[in-house]
Every structure is written in structure tokens, then in C-alpha cells.
Amino acid sequence: MKKIIILIVVFLVISCNNQNQSKPMDTSRNEKLVKQYFEYFNKHDWKKMSEMYIETADFKDPSLGPGIVKQSRQEIEKKYAELNQIFPDLHDKVVQIYPSGEKHIIVEFISTGTAPDNSKFELPICTIFTFENGLIIKDFTYFDNFEEGEE
């Protein structure tokens, strides 16, 4: 009888542990979404990329100014289309993806491009994406906004 009780307890513990394993699924789902995001970015498919956000998402981005700025899908699409006009070969190379809990993915990447005057840039960037229901609700991007020659 004692062996049966021990077996039942072990079975219950294993069953409970298996029920709590949905978190890695969300993380891997969000990682796939981030990879899809950068595929759209590198194809310059700004419409599909913008549709990965909720209708109006929160942004922290030195190019948008200080603090949190709300951006609609249309504004996101327009911003990247305009950037693409300046840098036709705009490209992001993902260096590393760091899952952080159920809702956050941190991405380290290098953005490159060539301006019409043939000047090139290479910019290391880190973005924290926050997901909810398979869509990006926050895009907090960090990079050195210091331009050469400024002091």
C-alpha cells in the first residue's frame, strides 16, 4: 500500500509539472515572431512588418524623441518606408535573441545601409519587444544616437 501511495504522489507531481510548461511555448512562439519580423524588415515589406504590431503601439526610440511615443501601424509603415528611401539597401543582421519571460524578447542586431552620397552606416541596436496575443505592444529600441562631429 505504501508503494502505491508513493507512486500516486510521484505521478501527481509529474502531472503538475507538465501542466506548467506552457511558458516556453509562448517564448518560442515570440522568438518565431521576432524572426518573421526581421524577415519582413530585410525584404522591406513595411506593411507586413507594421501588421505585427497592435493598432497603436508604444515606442521608445531615439529617432522619435525622448520618452514613450505611440505609433499607429500606418505611422510605422511610413517611418520605415521613408528610412528606406534614404537607405535603399537597409538591412538588419540579428546577432542574438534573448527571451525574457513570457512576453519579452530582447534582440541585439546590427543595422546597415548606404545613403545616396555613398556614405555607409553600421549601427549596433538593441530592441526589447513586448508581445501580447501574438502582436507587438511595445518596441523599446536603444542605440547610440551620437553623430560624429557633435560634442
Secondary structure, 3 states (H helix, E strand, C coil): CHHHHHHHHHHHHHHHHHHCCHHHHHHHHHHHHHHHHHHHHHCCCHHHHHCCEEEEEEEEEHHHEEEEEEEEHHHHHHHHHHHHHHCCCCEEEEEEEEEECCCEEEEEEEEEEECCCCCEEEEEEEEEEEEECCEEEEEEEECCCCCCCCC
